[in-house]
Amino acid sequence: MNFRLSHKIWVTILSVLLWVVVAITAIMGGTTTALALEYNKEILIEADFSGRDLTDSSFTKANLRQSNFSNANLSGVSFFAANLESANLEGANLTNATLDSARFIKANLTNALLEGAFAASAKFDGAIVDGADFTDVLLRQDEQKKLCKVAKGTNPTTGRDTRDTLFCP
């Protein structure tokens, strides 16, 4: 009986030590696994998400007016029907993001990477798209024409010309 008790104690101690080692390795090793977060229907006016890894997070119907997403990893993020009016998305990675019905009115998308994003019914009135990469982005034709009127620059990450990625004439 004494052996069984000491055996259980050692197993517990070793289990705890293993978890501590795993946690320290993750922290010290520089690995940062992004947790997909849900901010659906939240009011996050002027929130600061700059430089964060928000991969696969959801901001569906969130009010993100004047929020800062500069240099954030927003790959696979859902901004479905979100209000991003005057938001700063400079240098943000929006690859494969869901932007359908979102409002990017007067948003700063300078040097943003939107490759493969779904942006049907998204509004970009007054948006700054200098150096943005719209490769394989599904856009309404009227929005694409609006963007072509202001599009300029080359994306520093992909080396693609903004006008070319929008198929501007």
C-alpha positions as CSV (number, residue, x, y, z in Angstrom):
1,M,0.0,0.0,0.0
2,N,2.9,2.4,0.8
3,F,4.4,1.6,-2.6
4,R,1.2,2.5,-4.4
5,L,0.9,5.8,-2.6
6,S,4.5,6.8,-3.4
7,H,4.1,5.7,-7.0
8,K,1.0,7.9,-7.4
9,I,2.8,10.8,-5.8
10,W,5.8,10.4,-8.2
11,V,3.5,10.1,-11.3
12,T,1.7,13.3,-10.2
13,I,5.0,15.2,-9.7
14,L,6.4,14.0,-13.0
15,S,3.1,15.0,-14.8
16,V,3.3,18.5,-13.3
17,L,7.0,18.8,-14.2
18,L,6.3,17.7,-17.8
19,W,3.6,20.4,-18.1
20,V,5.9,23.1,-16.7
21,V,8.7,22.1,-19.2
22,V,6.2,22.2,-22.1
23,A,5.0,25.7,-21.0
24,I,8.5,27.0,-20.5
25,T,9.6,25.6,-23.9
26,A,6.7,27.3,-25.6
27,I,7.4,30.6,-23.9
28,M,11.2,30.6,-24.2
29,G,11.3,29.0,-27.6
30,G,9.5,31.9,-29.2
31,T,6.6,29.8,-30.5
32,T,3.5,31.8,-30.4
33,T,0.4,29.8,-31.2
34,A,-2.4,32.1,-32.1
35,L,-5.7,31.3,-30.4
36,A,-8.7,32.1,-32.6
37,L,-10.7,34.7,-30.6
38,E,-14.3,35.7,-31.0
39,Y,-15.2,39.4,-30.9
40,N,-18.6,39.0,-32.7
41,K,-21.0,41.9,-32.3
42,E,-18.6,43.7,-29.9
43,I,-18.2,47.4,-29.8
44,L,-14.5,48.0,-30.1
45,I,-14.2,51.6,-31.3
46,E,-10.5,52.8,-31.3
47,A,-9.3,49.4,-30.1
48,D,-5.6,48.6,-30.6
49,F,-4.8,45.2,-32.2
50,S,-1.6,46.4,-33.9
51,G,1.0,43.8,-34.4
52,R,-1.1,41.0,-32.9
53,D,-1.6,37.5,-34.3
54,L,-5.3,37.1,-34.7
55,T,-5.3,34.2,-37.2
56,D,-8.8,32.7,-37.7
57,S,-10.5,35.1,-35.2
58,S,-14.0,36.4,-35.7
59,F,-15.2,40.0,-35.7
60,T,-18.6,39.3,-37.3
61,K,-20.8,42.4,-37.0
62,A,-18.3,44.1,-34.7
63,N,-18.0,47.9,-34.5
64,L,-14.3,48.5,-35.1
65,R,-14.5,52.1,-36.2
66,Q,-11.0,53.8,-35.9
67,S,-9.4,50.7,-34.6
68,N,-5.7,49.9,-35.2
69,F,-4.9,46.6,-36.9
70,S,-1.5,47.8,-38.4
71,N,0.9,45.0,-39.0
72,A,-1.5,42.5,-37.5
73,N,-1.8,38.9,-38.8
74,L,-5.5,38.7,-39.8
75,S,-5.1,35.6,-41.9
76,G,-8.4,33.7,-42.1
77,V,-10.2,36.3,-40.0
78,S,-13.9,37.0,-40.4
79,F,-14.9,40.6,-40.6
80,F,-18.3,39.7,-42.0
81,A,-20.6,42.8,-41.8
82,A,-18.1,44.6,-39.5
83,N,-17.7,48.3,-39.4
84,L,-14.1,49.2,-40.1
85,E,-14.7,52.8,-40.9
86,S,-11.4,54.8,-40.6
87,A,-9.6,51.7,-39.3
88,N,-5.9,51.4,-39.7
89,L,-5.0,48.2,-41.5
90,E,-1.6,49.3,-42.8
91,G,0.7,46.4,-43.4
92,A,-1.9,43.9,-42.2
93,N,-2.1,40.3,-43.5
94,L,-5.7,39.7,-44.5
95,T,-5.0,36.6,-46.7
96,N,-8.1,34.4,-47.0
97,A,-10.1,36.7,-44.7
98,T,-13.9,37.0,-45.0
99,L,-14.6,40.6,-45.6
100,D,-18.1,40.2,-47.1
101,S,-20.5,43.1,-46.3
102,A,-17.8,44.8,-44.2
103,R,-17.4,48.6,-44.4
104,F,-13.9,49.8,-45.0
105,I,-15.0,53.4,-45.6
106,K,-11.9,55.7,-45.2
107,A,-9.9,52.8,-43.9
108,N,-6.1,52.7,-44.4
109,L,-5.1,49.6,-46.3
110,T,-1.6,50.8,-47.2
111,N,0.6,47.8,-48.0
112,A,-2.0,45.4,-46.8
113,L,-2.1,41.8,-48.1
114,L,-5.6,40.7,-49.0
115,E,-4.7,37.7,-51.2
116,G,-7.6,35.3,-51.5
117,A,-10.0,37.3,-49.4
118,F,-13.7,37.2,-49.9
119,A,-14.9,40.8,-50.2
120,A,-18.2,40.6,-52.0
121,S,-20.5,43.4,-51.0
122,A,-17.7,45.1,-49.0
123,K,-17.6,48.9,-49.2
124,F,-14.3,50.7,-49.7
125,D,-15.4,54.3,-50.2
126,G,-12.5,56.6,-49.5
127,A,-10.2,53.8,-48.5
128,I,-6.4,54.2,-49.0
129,V,-5.1,51.2,-50.9
130,D,-1.5,52.3,-51.8
131,G,0.6,49.2,-52.2
132,A,-2.3,46.9,-51.2
133,D,-2.3,43.4,-52.8
134,F,-5.8,42.3,-54.0
135,T,-4.7,39.1,-55.8
136,D,-7.6,36.7,-56.1
137,V,-9.9,38.9,-54.1
138,L,-13.6,38.5,-54.9
139,L,-15.0,42.1,-55.3
140,R,-18.1,43.6,-56.7
141,Q,-17.4,45.2,-60.0
142,D,-18.5,48.7,-58.9
143,E,-16.2,48.5,-55.9
144,Q,-13.3,47.3,-58.1
145,K,-13.8,50.4,-60.3
146,K,-13.8,52.7,-57.3
147,L,-10.6,51.2,-56.0
148,C,-9.0,51.5,-59.5
149,K,-9.5,55.3,-59.4
150,V,-7.2,55.6,-56.3
151,A,-5.0,52.5,-56.6
152,K,-1.3,53.0,-56.8
153,G,2.0,51.5,-55.5
154,T,3.5,48.1,-55.1
155,N,3.1,45.8,-52.2
156,P,6.4,45.5,-50.4
157,T,5.8,41.8,-49.4
158,T,4.7,40.4,-52.7
159,G,6.2,42.9,-55.1
160,R,2.8,43.1,-57.0
161,D,1.5,46.3,-58.3
162,T,-1.9,47.3,-56.7
163,R,-3.5,48.2,-60.0
164,D,-2.5,44.9,-61.5
165,T,-3.9,42.9,-58.6
166,L,-7.2,44.8,-59.1
167,F,-7.2,44.2,-62.9
168,C,-7.4,48.0,-63.5
169,P,-7.5,49.1,-67.1
